[in-house]
């Protein structure tokens, strides 16, 4: 009887640990997906800002060239 009770307790503990590890894994997977989505959004925004900076620099250079040469 004692062996059976020990086996049942062990099975519940093992099952509980498996459930805990699986829920942690799922939670971390969702966190990774959110972070990857955020990275993608930030990279798009970064590209847009780089294009804006580039266009402003080009306009400044054009303006400087026009003032010097014309």
PyMOL commands that set and color helices and strands:
alter all, ss='L'
color gray80, all
select helices_A, chain A and resi 2-69
alter helices_A, ss='H'
color red, helices_A
deselect
rebuild
show_as cartoon
